[in-house]
Amino acid sequence: MLDLELIYRIINLLPMPVWVLLVFAPGARLTRQWVFSLRIHALLALIYGLLFCWAITKGPAPAPDAFSTLSGLTSLFSSSLGVLVAWQHFLVFDLFVGTWIARHAQQQNPNPSLIRRGILGGILMMSLMAGPIGFLLYFLFYYRSENQLNDV
């Protein structure tokens, strides 16, 4: 059996270099070629898919009400493997949100001021910790004012 703690440490570290590129080098060639192309995201999604399949086949059977009640949903997270799958899900989607924010900001303003870059870095850090809040901050402070056509 694989060591879930080791898998957790590995999947937790995999997206970190991507976040560093998004915050400190959003206009770099490496960021454009590897991060904005979503190749890394696809790899992380593949890992999620493997963990998901592992949880379905080897984990505890889901409760009949797993998706229809809060207690049923809680039962999905009653095992370490279930929590690991959920964590990978968060990692992949928070990174996707952060990448969208960085790419959109780069397209709107390829040479932002130092202050604007710092604020955007803070928004990206919030996206790392709590993706929906990071997205909301970007939407409120940048996206609405620069995109009257709302081109998502």
N, C-alpha and C positions, 0 to 999 in steps of 0.2 A: 504494500500500500504506500502511496506517495505521502510525503510529509506535508500536511496542509499549511503548517507554519512557514515552511520554506517556500512553498508556492505563494503564500501571501506576501512574503518579503520580496520575492521576485516581481510579482505583478504590481506591487506597490511602487517599486523603483523604476519599472520600464517607462512609464510616461514622464518621469521627472526631467530627463534631458529635453524632451519636447516642450515642456512648460518653460524651461530656461530659454530655449530659442524663441518661444512666443513672446516672453516678457522682454528679453534683452536684445534680440536680433530678429524682429519680425520681417525686416526687409532683406535679410541675408539670402544668398543663393541657396544655401542648405535648407533654410526654412521653406523657401518657395518650392524647392524640388521634392523634399521629403515630407514636410509637415502639411503644407497647403494642398499637396496632391492626395492627402488622406491615406497614403500607403501605411503609415504607422498605425493609424486608426483601424485599418483593415486587419492588421496583424493582431491588435488588441481585441478586436471583435472576434477573430478566429479563436483566440485564447478563451474568450467568454463562451463561445459556442462549444468548445471542448469541455470546459468546466460545467456548462449547462447539461450537456449530454451525460457527463459523468454523474452529475447530481440526479438526473432522471433515472439512470440505470443502477447506480450504486447507493444513492442516498435513500433516506426514509420516504415512504410513499406519501404523497401530499394528501392532506385531509380533503374530504369531499367538498367542503366549503372553503377551500384554499383561496379562492378569488372572489368569494361573495360575502365574506364577513371579515371583520378585523381580526377576530381570534383565529380564523382559518388562515389568513395571510400571515399572522404571527407564527403559526406552526411551520410555515416554509422556512423561517429563520431559526428554527429550533436546533439545527445542527450546524457544526462549523462549516461543512461544505455548502450549505444553503447560504450562510453569511458570506462566504468567499465568492460565490457566484454573484450575489447581490452587489458586493463591493466592486467586483470587476465591471459590472454593469454601470455603476456610478463612475468609475474611472474612465471608461470608454466615452460615456455621454458628456461628462463634464469636460473632458479633453476636446470633444467635438465642438461643444459650445465655445470653449476658449479659443479654439482654432478659427471658428467662424468670426468671433469678435476681432481677433488679431488680423485676419485676412480682410475683413470689411474695413477696419480702421486703416489698414495699409493702403487699400484701394482708394479710400476717401482722402487720405492725407499721407503720401509717401514720406514726407519729411516733417514730422510733427515737432513742435517745440519741446524742450526738455520738461517743462511743466506738464504739458499734455501727455508726453510719453510716461511720466511718473504716475499720472492719474490713471492712464490706461493700464499700466503695470499693476496698480492697486486693484483695478477692476478684474484683471486677469487672475490675480491671486485669490480674489473672492470667488471667481469661477472655479478655481482649483478646489477650494474648500466647500463651496456651495453653489454649484453651477447655475441654478435658477436665479439666485440673487445677483450673481455676476452678470448674467444676461439682462436682468431688470435694470441694474445700474447702467450698463452700456446703453440700453434702450432709452432710459430717461435722460442721460447726459450727452449722448453722442448721436445715436441712431435717429431719433425723432427729429432733431434739429438739422441733420444733414441729408435726410432722405424723405423728402416730401412725398415721393411716389411709393414709399414703403416697399422697395424691391427686395423681398426676402429671397 
